[in-house]
Amino acid sequence: MSKESKPKQPIRVALLDDHEIVRHGVAELVNSERDMEVVG
């Protein structure tokens, strides 16, 4: 799969951590990927 192609459905990632700064940082990284999204 090339970088330009997009899967039909994004990879959904659930974030669970007791530190807000960790959740925020990881969410920013995940959301910067076109084929991934944060769902929790």
SEKE-431471 format. One record per residue (C-alpha): residue number from 1; x, z, y. Coordinates in steps of 0.5 Angstrom, whole numbers. Layout:
(NUM,(X,Z,Y))
...
//
This chain:
(1,(0,0,0))
(2,(3,-2,7))
(3,(3,3,13))
(4,(-2,-2,16))
(5,(-7,-1,11))
(6,(-12,4,11))
(7,(-16,7,5))
(8,(-23,7,5))
(9,(-24,14,5))
(10,(-19,19,9))
(11,(-15,24,5))
(12,(-19,31,7))
(13,(-14,37,8))
(14,(-17,44,8))
(15,(-13,49,12))
(16,(-13,56,10))
(17,(-8,61,14))
(18,(-9,67,17))
(19,(-4,65,23))
(20,(-8,61,28))
(21,(-1,58,31))
(22,(0,55,24))
(23,(-7,52,23))
(24,(-6,49,29))
(25,(1,46,28))
(26,(-1,44,21))
(27,(-7,41,24))
(28,(-4,37,29))
(29,(1,34,24))
(30,(-5,32,19))
(31,(-9,29,25))
(32,(-3,25,27))
(33,(-4,21,20))
(34,(-9,15,20))
(35,(-11,16,13))
(36,(-12,24,13))
(37,(-16,29,17))
(38,(-17,36,17))
(39,(-24,39,14))
(40,(-23,46,15))
//
